[in-house]
Amino acid sequence: MPSKIIDLSMILEEGMISFPQPWHPILEIVQLGRHEVEGRETRKITMGTHTGTHIDSPRHFIPNGTTVDEIPLEQINGMASVVNLTSFGPGDEVGKKDLEDALGDRPAERVLLRFDWEKMIGSLDYYYKSPYLSEEAAKWLIAKGCKLLGMDTPMPDNPENGRGCTNDSPNHKILLGGGAILVEYMINLSSIDRDEVQIIVAPIKVKEGDGAPARVFAILE
């Protein structure tokens, strides 16, 4: 039986969502080459390292942490456990026990958190009301050996714990500091019809990259 491939990546296009802060530039695409003039099409793309579906390397929050070009591909590609958290809604916290129960006895090396949160894309609530992990849950994942954590939300942190807060992005620091790679802004996790799936994560190989846009897809054998 032929494999089925499910694309878990956003399309990169002008006007797409971008984290509403000045250090996250808006995507711009400018056509330079034209068929009727240069005889070919080319474009210039300006975007941040955390645009669309992307990975966070440890360097994003950890000084001298691993960068995108240093991540072993074996770490971010392979079988992943899909964790259904669709019962959690806007602003809900997923605790350690919640995550433990939802994962069960499946491997935690690569974990995909499914909230079906992509339905909020286009609204600022996508950022400001997204469900998130408790710090205890993030620490539990690292203790379980998690090396890749993907999600269909913009971040693993409480949206209230951003830059300028006393407790700035603790889950990013726990997870990245523990050596895990994050995959954020995923889509189509609802199309995966099984608890474990082969996942391919292919980030742009940015030298000293704190993050990079990635094509991410699942292969259903």
N, C-alpha and C positions, 0 to 999 in steps of 0.2 A: 504494500500500500504506500503510495507516495506521501512524502512529508507535507505538512501544512505549515506555512510560515505566517506568523502574526506580527505585524509591525507595531511596536510599542513606542514609537517616536512621533513627536509633533513635527508638522511641516514648518520649515523656516520660511517666513514670509513677512513682508513689511506690514506693520499694524498688529503683529502678534503680541501676546502678553509679555511683559518684562517686569522684573521686580521693581517696584516704584521707588527707587532710590538713585541718587546721582552717580553712584559707583557701578550701576548696572545700565550700560548704554542701550538705547533703543536700536533694534536691528534696522539697518539701511542697506538697500540693494540698488546699485546704480549701473545701468547698462552702458558699456563703453563701446565694444565692437558691435557693428550692425551689418546685417547681410547685404543691405543695399549700398553700403559705403565701404566697409573694410572687408566684406566678403565672408564674414564670420561673426558669431555672437560671443561676447565675453562680458563679464560683470564684475564689479567691485562690491564686496560684501564687508560691511562694518558691523561688528557685534561684540558683545562681551563673552568672556569664557564661560558664563553661566546662562547662556541663551538657549531657550527651548529645552528639549530633553538633553540632559547633560550629566556628566559625572563631576563630583567633588573629589579632588585628591586631598590627602592629609595637609598639604601645604596651604590649603584654603584657610585653615584656622591654626595650624600647628607650625610655628617657626622652624625652619629647616626640615619640615616634614617631606615625605615622599611626593614627588611631582608626577604629573600625568605621564611624561615620557619614561618614568622609572617604574611604573606599575606593571608587574608581570601579567601578561594576558591570561595566563592560567588562573589567576586569582579572580578575574571578573567574568570569565566565561565557563559555562558548565551547567550542571543541574542546579535548579533553584526551587525552594519551597514557596508556594503561593499561599499567603495568609489572608483569609477573608475577614476584613474588619469593616464590612459595609454597614454593620449595625451602629457604628460610631459616626456621629454627625458633626455639624458645625461647632467648633471649639471644644470638642470632646477630647479627653485625655485617655490614652491607652496605657493601662498600668502593666506592671510586670506579670501579674496573675492573668490578666486578659490575654496578653501576648503568649504566655506560657500555654494557656488552654487552647488558643487558636492554632499554635504551631504543633502542639502535641508531641509525638515522638519522632517527627521528621527532622532531617538535618537542618542546622542553622548556619552552615557555611555561607550559603547565599540565600537571602530571604527577600521576597517581593511583598510589600504591603499593599493590599487592594482595599481602597475606600470608595472607589467609583467617584472620586472627587473631580474628575475632569469635567463633570457636568457643570462645575462652577467657573470654568474657563470663560473669560470675558468679563468677569465681575471682580471687583477688588476684594470681595469676600473670599475669592480663591486664595488670596494671600492672608487676609486678616482674620479669617474664621476657620482655617483648615484644622482638622483633627491632628493630634500629635502624640508623640510618645512621652511617657514620664521619664525622668532621669533614671529611675530604678530600672525601667524596661530597657533603656539604652545600655546601661551597665550589664544587665543580664545577657543581652545579645552578644556583647563582647566576651563575657565570661563563657558563653556557649561556643565561641570560636567563629563568630560572624566575620566574614571578610568582604562581603558585598551586601549592601542594603538598598533595595530599590523601592520606590513609592510613587503613587500617582497623585501626590501632593507636592507643593513646592519646597517643603522642608520637613525635617523630623522634629523640629522644635515648636514649642508654644509660640504662636505669632507675637505674643506680647513680650517675649524675651529676645528682642532684637538689639541692634547697635544702640548704645546709649543707656541701656538698662543695666541695673546692678548685676543681673544674672544674664549676660549676653550669650545667647546661642549655646547653652550647656550641652545639648545632645550632639551638636556638631563636634564639639570638643571631645566629648566622651567617645563617640564613634570613630572619628578621624584619628584621635589620639590613640585609640586602640588598634589602629591599622586597617579599619574597614574603609572601603570605597563606597560613596553614596551615588545613587542614580536618582535624580529628581525630575519632576515634570513628566513622568511616564503617562501613557494613555493605553487604552484597549486591554487592560488587565482583565476586564470582564469577559473577554473573548477566549480566555484560557480555560478550558473545560476539565482541568485536572489539578491535583494538589502539588505535583512536582513537574517541572518542565525544563527543557534545555534552553538556556538563554545565551544570546550573543550580545556583547556590549563592545562597540567599536568606536571609541573616542578619537577625535582628531589628535594626532601626536604632537602636542604643543610643548616645546622645550621649556622646562621649569614651570610648567602649567599648574596653576592652582585649581583648574577645572577645564573642561572642554565639552563642546557640543558632541553628541554621540548618536549614532544610529543603533538602535536597540531593537532586537526582535527575538521572538520565541519560536522554537522549532518543535512541532508536534509530530512525533513519529507515528 
